[in-house]
Amino acid sequence: MAERTTQAVQPPDATEPAPRPHSDDILDRQTDQIVERAAQVGQERLDRSPADILITTFIGGVDVSLGALAAMLVVGAALNASPGIGLY
């Protein structure tokens, strides 16, 4: 069995800033870098193939349809359980 070692955690020094968890932090970037990256992501999204768009459309349609069905079931059950609930 592996032996566990523990290290004492030192409290942070009040004069030092807390270390950032990611080196790719958005706060470390310049405005032009952020705009350039956003343009790259937008171009990738615009360059999708027709098959990718069709698959996304189908999945989105199923998702919205199931959400509407769930909402109708909840409202129907509420009206059935208490007709005087005043939803309509």
Secondary structure, DSSP 8 states (H G I E B T S, - for coil): -------------TTS----S-TT-GGGS-HHHHHHHHHHHHHHHHT--HHHHHHHHHHHHHHHHHHHHHHHHHHHHHHHH-GGG---
